Amino acid sequence: MSLDAGTARVPAAPALLGEIIGLPVHITHAPGIRPLPLDGVIADETLHTLLIRRPGASRLRRVPKNGLRAVLVKDGDEVPVLGEALRVRPEDRTKLLALGGRRRFR
């Protein structure tokens, strides 16, 4: 599955609920990252970045979430995502998406 600027959408909340660490990822656009596309597995995440473990590489690649376009493979389904949809603390993502907004869980 490919993403381009005209068709990329923020996925529905159920697609991003739960843990994304350990999911395969195909990154098609990320500012300042070369070469692209970048394939791997999400090894860790912070508020602003993803750490990607690439096959055959000994080092992790830090990729900013801002401006990111990628495809996650979750439960056998390809889920297109924009980095802005992931720009939340990992521990708060499920609360925020399940309740439908940034501030509603307080």
Buried (B, 14 or more C-beta within 10 A) or exposed (E): EEBEEEEBEEBEBEBBBEEBEEBEBBBBBBEEBEEEBBBBBBBEBEEEBBBBBBEEEEEBBEBBBEBBBBBBBBEEEEBBBBBEBBBBEBEEBBBBBEEEEEEEEE
